[in-house]
Amino acid sequence: MATPAIHAGDVHCSFSTGFASIAQAIPDQVGGCLSQPVALGTGDVVQQTTEGQMVWYKSNSISEFTNAGLGTTWVLGPFGLQSRPSNQTFSYEAPQSQVAGVTIVGPQAPSQSLAGCMISAINADGAASIGYVKVQLPFSNANC
């Protein structure tokens, strides 16, 4: 199936990578592209369509399409393409927090006591400083 594209005036664009996968799976919801992908200062990438907006999030490498008129978001994640109401998220789209340079990913932002636990654990190794480390922890029952 061809990737939907729109060529209005001097605008020539198409979808690529995750955006193309979403557009091919739900072409009627996505419509055609209105611009080339644009990288934001956060590292995320957005692309406008005739029916909404595509977004790729650098923090979790997930692509999604939101049709604001329908209030629906389609997410291309670890379980394939799934839809959800735009005001909700899947657990794998968890918010992220940083504690002492460690990115913590979980279904909910860590509590202050958990942040204290992480700081204690990081400082326990005696390292003067740490580099960037990304750790995914289940926050179902986090106790020190």
C-alpha positions in Angstrom: 0.0 0.0 0.0 1.3 3.4 -0.9 2.1 5.9 1.9 -0.5 8.7 1.9 1.1 12.0 0.8 -0.3 15.4 -0.1 1.3 17.9 -2.4 -0.2 21.3 -1.8 1.5 24.1 -3.6 5.2 23.9 -2.8 4.7 21.4 0.0 6.0 18.0 -0.9 6.1 15.5 2.0 5.8 11.9 3.0 5.8 9.7 6.1 8.8 7.6 7.0 9.7 5.0 9.7 7.2 4.8 12.5 5.0 7.5 11.0 4.8 5.5 7.7 3.8 2.4 9.6 1.0 4.2 11.4 -0.2 6.0 8.2 -0.3 2.6 6.3 -2.3 0.9 9.1 -4.9 3.7 9.6 -4.8 5.8 6.4 -8.3 7.2 6.8 -7.6 8.5 10.3 -4.2 9.9 9.5 -4.9 11.5 6.1 -2.0 12.9 4.2 1.1 14.8 5.5 1.1 18.6 5.6 4.8 19.0 6.4 8.1 17.2 6.6 8.9 15.9 10.1 10.3 18.6 12.5 12.8 17.9 15.3 12.0 19.7 18.5 14.6 20.9 21.0 13.6 18.0 23.3 14.7 15.5 20.6 11.1 14.6 19.9 9.9 14.7 16.3 6.5 16.0 15.1 4.7 15.9 11.7 1.4 17.5 10.9 -1.2 15.6 8.9 -4.5 16.6 7.3 -6.3 14.9 10.3 -4.0 15.5 13.3 -0.4 15.2 14.4 2.3 12.4 14.4 4.8 12.5 17.3 7.9 10.4 17.9 9.2 10.6 21.5 13.0 10.3 22.0 12.6 9.3 25.6 10.9 6.0 24.8 11.2 5.7 21.0 7.5 5.4 20.6 5.6 6.9 17.6 2.0 8.0 17.9 -0.8 9.8 16.0 -3.4 12.0 17.7 -6.6 13.0 16.0 -7.7 15.8 18.3 -11.1 16.0 16.7 -11.9 12.4 17.7 -10.0 12.6 21.0 -8.1 9.4 20.0 -4.4 8.6 20.0 -3.0 5.6 18.2 0.3 4.4 19.7 2.9 2.2 17.9 4.5 0.5 20.9 5.7 -2.8 22.0 2.3 -4.5 21.4 1.9 -3.1 17.9 -0.6 -0.3 17.0 -3.1 0.3 19.7 -5.6 3.1 20.2 -6.7 4.9 23.4 -8.4 8.0 24.5 -6.1 11.0 24.1 -6.4 11.9 27.8 -5.0 8.5 28.9 -1.7 6.6 28.5 -0.6 3.0 28.3 1.7 1.8 31.1 4.7 1.6 28.7 4.3 5.3 28.0 5.1 6.0 31.6 6.4 9.3 32.8 10.1 9.6 33.5 12.0 11.1 36.4 15.7 11.6 37.0 17.4 11.0 40.3 21.1 11.6 40.4 21.5 11.2 36.6 19.5 7.9 36.6 16.3 8.0 34.4 13.5 6.2 36.2 10.6 4.9 34.1 7.5 3.6 35.7 3.7 3.6 35.6 3.7 6.6 37.9 6.2 9.2 38.9 8.3 7.9 41.8 7.4 9.1 45.3 9.8 11.3 47.2 10.6 8.4 49.5 11.6 6.3 46.5 13.7 9.1 45.2 15.5 9.1 48.6 16.0 5.3 48.3 17.5 5.7 44.8 19.9 8.4 46.0 21.0 6.2 48.9 21.6 3.3 46.5 23.5 5.4 44.0 25.7 6.9 46.7 26.3 3.6 48.4 28.9 2.6 45.7 31.2 5.4 46.7 31.4 6.8 43.1 32.2 10.5 43.0 29.8 10.9 40.0 27.9 8.8 37.6 27.3 9.0 33.9 23.9 8.6 32.3 22.1 5.4 33.1 18.6 4.4 32.1 16.9 1.8 34.4 13.3 0.6 34.1 11.9 -0.4 37.5 8.5 -1.8 38.4 7.0 0.6 40.9 4.3 -1.8 42.1 5.7 -2.1 45.6 8.9 -0.1 45.9 10.4 -0.2 49.4 14.0 0.5 50.4 
